[in-house]
Amino acid sequence: MLRRVFITGANSGIGFELAKQYISRGDDVALFDLHFNEQTKQSLSELADDYQYIEYFATHICDNEALQTQVNNAIAAIGKPDLAIFSCSTNEQLSKENSIACQHFATLITPQLSMNGHLAITSPLIDATKFTPEPNALILAKKLRKKFKPNNIKISLICASKTSKAITNPANTAKQILRSLDKQKLMVILGLQSKLTYIMSRYLPNWIMGSVMDHLIKQQLIRTTR
């Protein structure tokens, strides 16, 4: 089944590799980043068939007004997304700006997702050895999951350490993310930062992983209020 996919951070890194994966299998894609160089455009265009829509939208993700305009342009070009992925560049992954950008993107894109749509957002790990995701990302994922549950929109959280092997090999990471999102996993754990959580995210059903996410949020809130 062909889909319409929106991807941020698509000029390089994991975002670029995700774009390659979805284009290669025939999906229509709208790509967002601060800018796109000609090498990126040429590499991605060579993967597409004549009937595919591959559209590029240069914008600062933190600029809410500009992002809204480009999201509207993307919808006009290829239609409402079935899947939207917020993929941050690795050198920005731990920044406060990236967290703000993630919330902006989620706020703008979720009302535009088609029925039974899917939103995936990334979160860095504060403590990779104990599997400690960024608290705001966990809370945002939970809020969005509750808000859009009546529309059957799935919300997935992609977690990885900046120094993990998964991040340093973006091509393999993109394949792992794609497989997990195809299965509509609530949590996509990249690498073996927490072996138990990694195994749980791969094999347990979403209704159990939902409880795991709620537990993680509770633990994060306890830590931040101490």
Contacts in CASP RR format, 6 or more apart in sequence:
PFRMAT RR
TARGET T0000
AUTHOR 0000-0000-0000
METHOD contacts of the structure
MODEL  1
MLRRVFITGANSGIGFELAKQYISRGDDVALFDLHFNEQTKQSLSELADD
YQYIEYFATHICDNEALQTQVNNAIAAIGKPDLAIFSCSTNEQLSKENSI
ACQHFATLITPQLSMNGHLAITSPLIDATKFTPEPNALILAKKLRKKFKP
NNIKISLICASKTSKAITNPANTAKQILRSLDKQKLMVILGLQSKLTYIM
SRYLPNWIMGSVMDHLIKQQLIRTTR
2 26 0 8 1.000
2 27 0 8 1.000
2 28 0 8 1.000
3 22 0 8 1.000
3 27 0 8 1.000
3 28 0 8 1.000
3 82 0 8 1.000
3 83 0 8 1.000
4 27 0 8 1.000
4 28 0 8 1.000
4 29 0 8 1.000
4 30 0 8 1.000
4 53 0 8 1.000
4 78 0 8 1.000
4 79 0 8 1.000
4 80 0 8 1.000
4 81 0 8 1.000
4 82 0 8 1.000
4 83 0 8 1.000
4 114 0 8 1.000
5 22 0 8 1.000
5 27 0 8 1.000
5 28 0 8 1.000
5 29 0 8 1.000
5 30 0 8 1.000
5 81 0 8 1.000
5 82 0 8 1.000
5 83 0 8 1.000
5 84 0 8 1.000
5 85 0 8 1.000
6 29 0 8 1.000
6 30 0 8 1.000
6 31 0 8 1.000
6 32 0 8 1.000
6 71 0 8 1.000
6 74 0 8 1.000
6 81 0 8 1.000
6 83 0 8 1.000
6 84 0 8 1.000
6 85 0 8 1.000
6 109 0 8 1.000
7 15 0 8 1.000
7 18 0 8 1.000
7 19 0 8 1.000
7 22 0 8 1.000
7 29 0 8 1.000
7 30 0 8 1.000
7 31 0 8 1.000
7 32 0 8 1.000
7 84 0 8 1.000
7 85 0 8 1.000
7 87 0 8 1.000
8 15 0 8 1.000
8 32 0 8 1.000
8 33 0 8 1.000
8 61 0 8 1.000
8 85 0 8 1.000
8 86 0 8 1.000
8 87 0 8 1.000
8 88 0 8 1.000
8 101 0 8 1.000
8 105 0 8 1.000
9 15 0 8 1.000
9 16 0 8 1.000
9 31 0 8 1.000
9 32 0 8 1.000
9 33 0 8 1.000
9 61 0 8 1.000
9 87 0 8 1.000
9 88 0 8 1.000
9 89 0 8 1.000
10 16 0 8 1.000
10 18 0 8 1.000
10 19 0 8 1.000
10 31 0 8 1.000
10 32 0 8 1.000
10 33 0 8 1.000
10 36 0 8 1.000
10 40 0 8 1.000
10 56 0 8 1.000
10 87 0 8 1.000
11 31 0 8 1.000
11 33 0 8 1.000
11 34 0 8 1.000
11 35 0 8 1.000
11 36 0 8 1.000
11 37 0 8 1.000
11 40 0 8 1.000
12 33 0 8 1.000
12 40 0 8 1.000
12 89 0 8 1.000
13 89 0 8 1.000
13 90 0 8 1.000
13 170 0 8 1.000
14 87 0 8 1.000
14 90 0 8 1.000
14 167 0 8 1.000
14 170 0 8 1.000
14 173 0 8 1.000
14 174 0 8 1.000
14 177 0 8 1.000
15 85 0 8 1.000
15 87 0 8 1.000
15 170 0 8 1.000
15 174 0 8 1.000
16 40 0 8 1.000
16 44 0 8 1.000
16 170 0 8 1.000
17 170 0 8 1.000
17 171 0 8 1.000
17 173 0 8 1.000
17 174 0 8 1.000
18 85 0 8 1.000
18 87 0 8 1.000
18 174 0 8 1.000
18 177 0 8 1.000
18 178 0 8 1.000
19 29 0 8 1.000
19 31 0 8 1.000
19 44 0 8 1.000
20 43 0 8 1.000
20 44 0 8 1.000
20 47 0 8 1.000
20 174 0 8 1.000
21 174 0 8 1.000
21 175 0 8 1.000
21 178 0 8 1.000
22 29 0 8 1.000
22 178 0 8 1.000
23 29 0 8 1.000
23 44 0 8 1.000
23 47 0 8 1.000
23 48 0 8 1.000
23 52 0 8 1.000
23 54 0 8 1.000
24 47 0 8 1.000
26 48 0 8 1.000
26 49 0 8 1.000
26 52 0 8 1.000
27 52 0 8 1.000
28 52 0 8 1.000
28 53 0 8 1.000
28 54 0 8 1.000
28 78 0 8 1.000
29 52 0 8 1.000
29 53 0 8 1.000
29 54 0 8 1.000
29 55 0 8 1.000
29 78 0 8 1.000
30 53 0 8 1.000
30 55 0 8 1.000
30 57 0 8 1.000
30 74 0 8 1.000
30 77 0 8 1.000
30 78 0 8 1.000
30 81 0 8 1.000
31 44 0 8 1.000
31 54 0 8 1.000
31 55 0 8 1.000
31 56 0 8 1.000
31 57 0 8 1.000
32 57 0 8 1.000
32 58 0 8 1.000
32 59 0 8 1.000
32 61 0 8 1.000
32 67 0 8 1.000
32 70 0 8 1.000
32 74 0 8 1.000
33 58 0 8 1.000
33 59 0 8 1.000
34 58 0 8 1.000
34 59 0 8 1.000
34 60 0 8 1.000
34 61 0 8 1.000
35 58 0 8 1.000
36 56 0 8 1.000
36 58 0 8 1.000
41 56 0 8 1.000
44 54 0 8 1.000
45 54 0 8 1.000
48 54 0 8 1.000
53 77 0 8 1.000
53 78 0 8 1.000
55 74 0 8 1.000
55 77 0 8 1.000
55 78 0 8 1.000
57 70 0 8 1.000
57 71 0 8 1.000
57 73 0 8 1.000
57 74 0 8 1.000
58 70 0 8 1.000
59 66 0 8 1.000
59 67 0 8 1.000
59 69 0 8 1.000
59 70 0 8 1.000
60 66 0 8 1.000
60 67 0 8 1.000
61 67 0 8 1.000
61 101 0 8 1.000
61 104 0 8 1.000
61 105 0 8 1.000
62 97 0 8 1.000
62 100 0 8 1.000
62 101 0 8 1.000
62 104 0 8 1.000
64 104 0 8 1.000
64 108 0 8 1.000
67 104 0 8 1.000
67 105 0 8 1.000
67 108 0 8 1.000
68 108 0 8 1.000
71 108 0 8 1.000
71 109 0 8 1.000
71 112 0 8 1.000
74 81 0 8 1.000
75 81 0 8 1.000
75 112 0 8 1.000
80 112 0 8 1.000
80 113 0 8 1.000
80 114 0 8 1.000
81 109 0 8 1.000
81 112 0 8 1.000
81 113 0 8 1.000
81 114 0 8 1.000
81 117 0 8 1.000
82 113 0 8 1.000
82 114 0 8 1.000
82 116 0 8 1.000
82 117 0 8 1.000
82 118 0 8 1.000
83 117 0 8 1.000
83 118 0 8 1.000
83 119 0 8 1.000
83 120 0 8 1.000
83 181 0 8 1.000
84 105 0 8 1.000
84 109 0 8 1.000
84 110 0 8 1.000
84 113 0 8 1.000
84 118 0 8 1.000
84 119 0 8 1.000
84 120 0 8 1.000
85 119 0 8 1.000
85 120 0 8 1.000
85 177 0 8 1.000
85 181 0 8 1.000
86 101 0 8 1.000
86 102 0 8 1.000
86 105 0 8 1.000
86 106 0 8 1.000
86 119 0 8 1.000
86 120 0 8 1.000
86 121 0 8 1.000
86 122 0 8 1.000
87 122 0 8 1.000
88 98 0 8 1.000
88 101 0 8 1.000
88 102 0 8 1.000
88 122 0 8 1.000
90 162 0 8 1.000
90 167 0 8 1.000
92 98 0 8 1.000
93 122 0 8 1.000
93 124 0 8 1.000
93 162 0 8 1.000
94 124 0 8 1.000
94 162 0 8 1.000
99 134 0 8 1.000
99 136 0 8 1.000
99 137 0 8 1.000
102 121 0 8 1.000
102 122 0 8 1.000
102 137 0 8 1.000
102 140 0 8 1.000
103 136 0 8 1.000
103 140 0 8 1.000
105 121 0 8 1.000
106 119 0 8 1.000
106 121 0 8 1.000
106 140 0 8 1.000
106 144 0 8 1.000
109 119 0 8 1.000
110 119 0 8 1.000
110 144 0 8 1.000
110 147 0 8 1.000
110 148 0 8 1.000
110 153 0 8 1.000
113 119 0 8 1.000
113 148 0 8 1.000
113 151 0 8 1.000
113 153 0 8 1.000
115 151 0 8 1.000
115 152 0 8 1.000
115 153 0 8 1.000
116 151 0 8 1.000
116 152 0 8 1.000
116 153 0 8 1.000
117 151 0 8 1.000
117 152 0 8 1.000
117 153 0 8 1.000
117 154 0 8 1.000
118 153 0 8 1.000
118 154 0 8 1.000
118 155 0 8 1.000
118 156 0 8 1.000
118 181 0 8 1.000
118 184 0 8 1.000
119 144 0 8 1.000
119 148 0 8 1.000
119 153 0 8 1.000
119 154 0 8 1.000
119 155 0 8 1.000
119 156 0 8 1.000
120 155 0 8 1.000
120 156 0 8 1.000
120 157 0 8 1.000
120 158 0 8 1.000
120 177 0 8 1.000
120 181 0 8 1.000
120 188 0 8 1.000
121 137 0 8 1.000
121 140 0 8 1.000
121 141 0 8 1.000
121 155 0 8 1.000
121 156 0 8 1.000
121 157 0 8 1.000
121 158 0 8 1.000
122 137 0 8 1.000
122 157 0 8 1.000
122 158 0 8 1.000
122 159 0 8 1.000
122 160 0 8 1.000
123 133 0 8 1.000
123 134 0 8 1.000
123 137 0 8 1.000
123 138 0 8 1.000
123 141 0 8 1.000
123 157 0 8 1.000
123 158 0 8 1.000
123 159 0 8 1.000
124 133 0 8 1.000
124 134 0 8 1.000
124 159 0 8 1.000
124 160 0 8 1.000
124 161 0 8 1.000
124 162 0 8 1.000
125 131 0 8 1.000
125 132 0 8 1.000
125 133 0 8 1.000
125 134 0 8 1.000
125 159 0 8 1.000
125 160 0 8 1.000
125 161 0 8 1.000
125 193 0 8 1.000
126 132 0 8 1.000
126 133 0 8 1.000
126 134 0 8 1.000
128 161 0 8 1.000
128 163 0 8 1.000
128 164 0 8 1.000
128 193 0 8 1.000
128 194 0 8 1.000
129 193 0 8 1.000
129 194 0 8 1.000
130 194 0 8 1.000
131 159 0 8 1.000
131 189 0 8 1.000
131 193 0 8 1.000
131 194 0 8 1.000
131 197 0 8 1.000
132 220 0 8 1.000
133 157 0 8 1.000
133 159 0 8 1.000
133 216 0 8 1.000
133 220 0 8 1.000
135 217 0 8 1.000
135 220 0 8 1.000
135 221 0 8 1.000
135 224 0 8 1.000
137 157 0 8 1.000
138 157 0 8 1.000
138 213 0 8 1.000
138 216 0 8 1.000
138 217 0 8 1.000
138 220 0 8 1.000
139 217 0 8 1.000
139 220 0 8 1.000
141 155 0 8 1.000
141 156 0 8 1.000
141 157 0 8 1.000
141 213 0 8 1.000
142 213 0 8 1.000
142 214 0 8 1.000
142 217 0 8 1.000
144 155 0 8 1.000
145 155 0 8 1.000
145 186 0 8 1.000
145 210 0 8 1.000
148 155 0 8 1.000
154 184 0 8 1.000
154 186 0 8 1.000
155 186 0 8 1.000
156 180 0 8 1.000
156 181 0 8 1.000
156 184 0 8 1.000
156 185 0 8 1.000
156 186 0 8 1.000
156 187 0 8 1.000
156 188 0 8 1.000
157 186 0 8 1.000
157 187 0 8 1.000
157 188 0 8 1.000
157 213 0 8 1.000
158 177 0 8 1.000
158 188 0 8 1.000
158 190 0 8 1.000
159 187 0 8 1.000
159 188 0 8 1.000
159 189 0 8 1.000
159 190 0 8 1.000
159 193 0 8 1.000
160 166 0 8 1.000
160 167 0 8 1.000
160 173 0 8 1.000
160 189 0 8 1.000
160 190 0 8 1.000
160 191 0 8 1.000
160 193 0 8 1.000
161 167 0 8 1.000
161 193 0 8 1.000
164 190 0 8 1.000
164 191 0 8 1.000
164 193 0 8 1.000
165 191 0 8 1.000
166 172 0 8 1.000
166 173 0 8 1.000
166 176 0 8 1.000
166 190 0 8 1.000
166 191 0 8 1.000
167 173 0 8 1.000
167 190 0 8 1.000
173 190 0 8 1.000
176 188 0 8 1.000
176 190 0 8 1.000
177 188 0 8 1.000
177 190 0 8 1.000
180 188 0 8 1.000
180 201 0 8 1.000
180 202 0 8 1.000
181 188 0 8 1.000
184 206 0 8 1.000
185 201 0 8 1.000
185 202 0 8 1.000
185 206 0 8 1.000
185 209 0 8 1.000
186 201 0 8 1.000
186 206 0 8 1.000
186 209 0 8 1.000
186 210 0 8 1.000
186 213 0 8 1.000
187 197 0 8 1.000
187 201 0 8 1.000
187 209 0 8 1.000
187 212 0 8 1.000
187 213 0 8 1.000
188 201 0 8 1.000
189 197 0 8 1.000
189 198 0 8 1.000
189 201 0 8 1.000
189 202 0 8 1.000
191 198 0 8 1.000
192 198 0 8 1.000
197 212 0 8 1.000
200 208 0 8 1.000
200 209 0 8 1.000
200 212 0 8 1.000
201 209 0 8 1.000
204 212 0 8 1.000
END
